[in-house]
Amino acid sequence: MNSYSAGRRSHRSRGGGRRRANHERFRDRQEAAKTQKKTFWQRVAEFFGNGGEKRKTAAQPRNGSQPSRPSRKPERIEVTSPRLYVGNLSFDATESDLFELFNGVGHVQNAEVVSYRHNQRSKGFAFVQMQTVEEAKRAVEELHDKEFLGRRLVVSGAKSDQHQVR
């Protein structure tokens, strides 16, 4: 052995045995995982009838497709002011699109699409200010559940300022 190799450690094991392949190590880990002791929560779940099996939930559909979100009906707000909430709005909708749509029902004072500050992308809802409460009520009757840019609009009275989250 020369002086250079004497200071270095050998990459071979000292036992002189052959090196194990990666697939052998992986198989050993799998077998160890199968025989591993159950955790406390697995034992509790088994005791209460779950049997340690994963339950199929809404998040894990049986057919392998994407889980469908349960349809949630939006809260119906009575129209008491000319300000309207417009939900389920296409992300491509602009304020001028809304202005044109609602102008077919009555005189629109203002249309505002709510968007994220950091990237200016629409949040999918907007507020429209009509001239009178009667026009706002008519807009809800005519435009609620109407198809607009590929989505069914949700149009209702906007909550008063004291209830809005900023």
TAVENPE-V409842 format. One line per field, one symbol per residue. phi: phi as a letter, one per 30 degrees, with the letter a starting at -180 (. if undefined). burial: + if it has 24 or more other ideal C-beta (glycine too) atoms within 12 Angstrom, else -. A space follows every 50 residues. Layout:
phi = ???
burial = ???
This chain:
phi = .ddddddddddddddidddddeddddddddddddcddddeddddddddjd iiddddcddbdddidddcdddcddddcddcbddccbchdddddcdddded ddddcadcdabbddbdddbidddjbabbccdbddddddddddcdicdbhi bddcbaddddedcdcc
burial = -------------------------------------------------- --------------------------+-+-++++++++++--+---+++- ++--++-+--++++-------+--++++++----+++-++--++---+-- --++++++--------
